Amino acid sequence: MRVLLTNDDGIAATGLQVMRRALLEVRGIELAVIAPDTNRSATARSITIHQPLWVEEIEFEDGSTGFATDGTPVDCVRFAALGLVEFEPELIVSGVNHGANLGDDISYSGTVAAALEGIMLGIPAIAVSQQVEYSSLAAEDFAQVASFVASMVEQLADVPIDHGTLLNVNAPQGRALGASACRLGKRIYRDRMELTEEGGGRRRYRIYGESPSYHHEDGTDFAAIAEGRIAVTPLHFDLTYGEGIEQLAGFGLDRLLATAARES
């Protein structure tokens, strides 16, 4: 299987390197690595369109190589699809991210965005995140979830991911007690606007930073993590609200357009 490995923490990140080594242990894997040259966390699905992108080939400690770019995680997947590496990927693995991506976090996550780009291109994808203490990011913090995902990749021939679906994998801090298939939970953000500096007609604010919480609901990714279990959540990109299409009939859209045409 031909696999592209990427992330949003940067090509030197511990989580990516642990995941890279775990994937190389899977029989039959052909692995390419394209990742940002520095941390691009919380860039979501941003792409680089107003300037060319630098790419540098990087040698890892085992003698293999990967590509680092000043682009975003989504740019990395695009690079692979457009021919930067010698093969067209059959699977995208994004991570292991330094920190969980649970519930509403996925809408901000560069890790999940890279996986979403894969399924938009028709390539199955797995996003992988690890709940960690940022004061200690040792290789052993990521080893269990990396091995778990590598085993999952090994089984994809027998248990394929549904077309248009990615798997969002989150591991709890410490040793996981099990693994659960679950749905996304609901994050509670505690952001506030704090003035930190002003002068010359300008003001500087901090608006993020408070530790978020979550709604306690059984069957969610938050519940699995709270129970010390790896959470595996299938995601897809179709954001259309089907019932909303029927509700829009009540507006009489053609009538609204006719009214606008008469009045313009």
C-alpha positions in Angstrom: 0.0 0.0 0.0 1.2 3.5 -0.9 0.9 5.8 2.1 1.4 9.6 2.5 2.3 10.7 6.0 1.8 14.3 7.0 0.9 16.4 10.0 0.4 20.0 11.2 3.1 20.1 14.0 6.0 20.1 11.5 8.2 17.5 10.0 10.5 17.3 13.0 7.6 16.7 15.4 8.0 13.7 17.7 4.5 12.4 16.9 5.1 12.3 13.2 8.5 10.5 13.6 7.0 7.9 15.8 4.1 7.3 13.4 6.6 7.1 10.5 8.6 4.4 12.2 5.5 2.4 13.1 4.2 2.5 9.5 7.5 1.3 8.1 7.0 -1.8 10.2 3.9 -2.7 8.2 4.6 -5.3 5.6 4.1 -4.0 2.0 4.0 -0.3 2.9 5.5 2.2 0.5 5.8 5.4 2.5 6.2 9.1 1.5 6.4 12.0 4.0 5.4 15.5 3.2 4.9 17.9 6.1 5.1 21.6 7.0 8.6 22.8 7.9 7.3 24.3 11.1 4.3 24.1 13.3 1.0 24.9 11.4 -1.4 23.9 14.2 -5.0 25.2 13.9 -4.7 26.2 10.3 -7.8 24.1 9.5 -8.3 23.8 5.7 -6.3 26.8 4.7 -4.2 26.7 1.5 -1.5 28.8 0.0 -2.6 30.6 -3.1 -0.8 34.0 -3.2 2.8 32.8 -3.3 4.9 29.9 -4.5 5.9 27.3 -1.9 9.4 26.2 -0.9 10.1 22.5 -0.7 13.2 21.0 0.9 14.2 17.3 1.0 15.0 16.3 4.6 17.0 13.2 5.7 15.7 11.3 8.7 18.0 9.6 11.2 17.5 6.2 9.5 18.7 7.5 6.2 15.3 7.8 4.5 14.0 11.1 3.4 10.8 13.3 3.3 9.8 16.7 2.1 9.3 19.8 4.2 7.4 22.8 2.9 6.4 26.2 4.1 2.8 25.4 3.1 -0.1 24.1 5.1 -1.1 20.5 5.9 -3.6 20.7 3.0 -0.9 21.9 0.7 1.2 18.9 1.7 -1.6 16.5 0.5 -2.0 18.5 -2.7 1.8 18.2 -3.4 1.5 14.4 -3.2 -1.6 14.3 -5.5 0.2 16.6 -8.0 3.3 14.5 -8.3 5.9 15.6 -5.8 6.4 12.0 -4.7 6.9 9.1 -7.1 3.5 7.5 -6.5 -0.1 8.5 -6.1 -1.1 7.8 -2.4 -3.7 5.1 -1.7 -4.0 6.3 2.0 -3.3 9.5 3.9 -2.2 9.3 7.5 -2.1 12.6 9.3 -0.4 12.8 12.7 0.3 11.8 15.4 -0.8 15.2 16.5 0.5 16.7 19.7 -2.9 17.1 21.5 -6.3 15.7 21.0 -8.7 16.7 18.2 -12.2 16.0 19.7 -15.7 17.2 19.0 -15.8 20.7 17.5 -12.0 20.8 17.5 -12.0 19.1 14.1 -13.2 22.3 12.4 -10.0 24.1 13.4 -7.5 21.2 13.2 -4.8 21.1 10.5 -4.4 17.4 11.3 -8.0 16.6 10.4 -7.9 19.0 7.5 -5.1 17.1 5.8 -7.2 13.9 6.1 -10.3 15.7 4.8 -8.3 16.8 1.8 -7.5 13.1 1.2 -11.2 12.1 1.0 -12.0 15.1 -1.2 -9.4 13.6 -3.6 -10.9 10.2 -3.3 -8.1 8.9 -1.0 -9.0 7.1 2.3 -7.5 8.9 5.3 -6.8 8.5 9.0 -6.2 11.5 11.3 -4.3 10.6 14.5 -4.1 12.6 17.7 -2.7 12.0 21.2 -3.7 13.8 24.4 -0.4 14.9 25.9 1.2 17.1 28.5 3.1 19.7 26.5 5.8 19.8 29.1 6.8 16.3 28.1 6.6 15.1 24.5 8.7 11.9 24.5 8.5 9.3 21.9 6.9 6.8 24.3 3.9 9.2 24.6 2.9 8.4 21.0 4.1 4.8 20.7 0.8 3.1 21.6 -1.5 5.0 19.3 1.1 4.8 16.5 1.2 1.1 16.8 -2.6 0.9 17.0 -3.0 2.9 13.7 -0.3 0.9 12.0 -2.2 -2.3 12.9 -5.4 -0.6 11.5 -3.6 0.2 8.3 -2.5 -3.4 8.0 -6.1 -4.6 8.1 -7.4 -2.1 5.5 -7.3 -4.7 2.8 -9.8 -6.8 4.7 -11.8 -4.0 6.4 -11.6 -1.0 4.0 -12.7 2.5 5.0 -16.0 3.5 3.3 -15.5 5.8 0.3 -15.6 9.5 1.3 -14.9 8.7 5.0 -12.0 9.3 7.2 -11.2 7.9 10.6 -10.5 10.4 13.4 -8.4 8.6 16.0 -7.7 10.1 19.4 -5.8 8.5 22.2 -6.0 9.4 25.9 -3.0 10.5 27.9 -1.0 7.5 29.3 -1.8 3.9 28.4 -5.2 3.3 26.8 -7.5 0.8 28.4 -9.3 -0.1 25.2 -10.7 1.4 22.0 -14.2 2.5 21.0 -16.1 3.5 17.9 -17.9 6.7 18.7 -19.5 9.9 17.5 -18.2 13.5 17.8 -19.0 15.2 21.1 -19.7 18.9 21.8 -16.9 21.1 22.9 -17.4 24.0 25.3 -15.0 26.8 24.5 -14.2 29.4 27.2 -12.5 32.1 25.1 -12.6 35.7 26.3 -11.3 39.0 25.0 -8.5 40.4 27.1 -6.8 43.7 26.3 -3.0 43.3 26.7 -1.6 46.5 25.2 -2.7 49.8 23.6 -1.0 52.8 22.1 -0.8 54.8 18.9 -4.5 54.3 18.2 -4.1 50.5 18.2 -5.2 47.9 20.8 -3.8 44.4 21.2 -6.1 41.6 22.5 -5.8 38.0 23.5 -9.0 36.1 22.7 -8.0 32.5 23.0 -6.3 30.4 25.7 -8.7 29.3 28.3 -8.9 25.5 28.8 -12.1 24.3 27.1 -14.5 21.8 28.5 -17.1 19.5 26.9 -20.7 18.2 27.3 -20.7 14.9 29.1 -22.6 12.5 26.8 -22.3 8.7 26.5 -21.1 7.4 23.2 -19.0 10.4 22.3 -15.2 10.8 21.6 -15.0 12.9 24.8 -16.6 10.1 26.8 -14.2 7.5 25.4 -11.2 9.6 26.3 -12.5 10.2 29.8 -12.8 6.5 30.2 -9.1 6.0 29.1 -10.1 4.6 25.7 -8.9 5.4 22.2 -11.7 7.1 20.3 -12.3 6.2 16.6 -14.8 8.4 14.9 -15.8 8.1 11.2 -16.2 11.5 9.5 -17.3 12.6 6.1 -17.4 15.9 4.3 -21.0 16.2 3.2 -22.2 19.2 5.3 -25.6 19.4 3.5 -28.6 19.4 5.9 -31.1 17.2 3.9 -34.2 18.3 5.8 -33.2 21.9 5.3 -33.6 21.5 1.5 -37.2 20.7 2.0 -37.7 23.6 4.5 -36.3 26.0 1.9 -39.3 25.3 -0.3 -41.3 27.4 2.1 -39.4 30.5 1.0 -40.6 30.2 -2.6 -37.1 30.9 -4.0 -38.3 31.5 -7.5 -40.9 33.9 -6.3 -38.2 35.8 -4.2 -36.0 36.0 -7.3 -38.9 37.4 -9.4 -39.6 40.0 -6.7 -35.9 41.0 -6.6 -35.8 41.3 -10.4 -38.8 43.7 -10.4 -37.3 45.8 -7.6 -33.8 46.0 -9.0 
